[in-house]
Amino acid sequence: MTRFVGLCASAGLVVPLILLGIAQAEGGVWNAPRLALLLWPSSILLLETSGSEGTLFSLWILVLAIVLNAAWYVVLGALGRWVYEHRWL
């Protein structure tokens, strides 16, 4: 169970970094914002940094959004694992 939760946390950290890399390759704009929001729901926090990019505050919000995404993936992964282990079939 611990290894599975670690894998979920890793996925929650890697997905935002991949999406940020794709956004940079596309010129700083996501061409698929709905998909990005589905994969990185805490990216909604980045709206708070509009106009203050490159500051310490915006970096803090970015790190917070990535960590919250990892936590969300852990919660969903643990819930999914629990449902899988306790299925009644």
C-alpha positions in Angstrom: 0.0 0.0 0.0 2.8 2.4 0.9 4.5 1.8 -2.5 1.3 2.4 -4.3 0.7 5.7 -2.5 4.3 6.7 -3.3 3.6 6.0 -7.0 0.4 8.1 -6.8 2.3 11.0 -5.2 5.1 10.8 -7.8 2.5 10.9 -10.6 0.9 13.9 -8.9 4.3 15.7 -9.0 5.3 14.7 -12.5 2.0 15.5 -14.3 2.2 19.3 -13.5 5.8 19.4 -14.5 5.0 17.8 -17.8 2.0 20.1 -18.4 4.3 23.1 -17.6 6.8 21.9 -20.1 4.1 21.5 -22.7 2.8 24.9 -22.0 6.3 26.4 -22.4 6.8 24.5 -25.7 3.5 26.0 -26.9 4.5 29.5 -26.0 3.2 29.7 -22.5 -0.4 28.9 -23.3 -2.2 25.6 -22.9 -4.0 24.5 -26.0 -6.1 22.0 -24.1 -7.1 23.8 -20.9 -9.9 21.4 -20.0 -7.5 18.4 -20.1 -4.9 20.3 -18.1 -7.5 21.1 -15.4 -8.6 17.5 -15.4 -5.1 16.2 -14.9 -4.0 19.1 -12.6 -7.0 20.4 -10.7 -5.1 22.6 -8.3 -3.7 24.6 -11.3 -6.7 26.8 -10.7 -4.6 28.4 -8.0 -2.3 29.8 -10.8 -5.0 32.4 -11.6 -3.9 34.2 -8.4 -0.5 34.8 -10.0 -1.9 36.7 -13.0 0.2 39.8 -13.5 2.8 38.9 -10.9 4.7 36.1 -12.8 8.4 35.8 -11.8 7.9 36.9 -8.2 8.6 34.9 -5.1 4.8 34.9 -4.4 4.0 33.3 -7.8 6.7 30.7 -7.3 5.2 29.9 -3.9 1.7 29.5 -5.4 3.2 27.3 -8.2 4.9 25.0 -5.6 1.7 24.9 -3.6 -0.4 24.0 -6.6 2.0 21.1 -7.5 2.1 19.8 -3.9 -1.7 20.0 -3.6 -2.0 18.1 -6.9 0.3 15.3 -5.4 -1.9 15.2 -2.3 -5.0 14.9 -4.5 -3.5 12.1 -6.4 -2.6 10.3 -3.2 -6.2 10.7 -1.9 -7.7 9.4 -5.2 -5.1 6.6 -5.4 -5.7 5.5 -1.8 -9.4 5.6 -2.3 -9.1 3.6 -5.6 -6.8 1.1 -3.9 -9.3 0.7 -1.0 -12.2 0.1 -3.4 -10.1 -2.4 -5.3 -9.1 -4.3 -2.2 -12.7 -4.3 -0.8 -14.6 -5.2 -3.9 -17.5 -7.6 -3.3 -17.2 -9.6 -6.5 
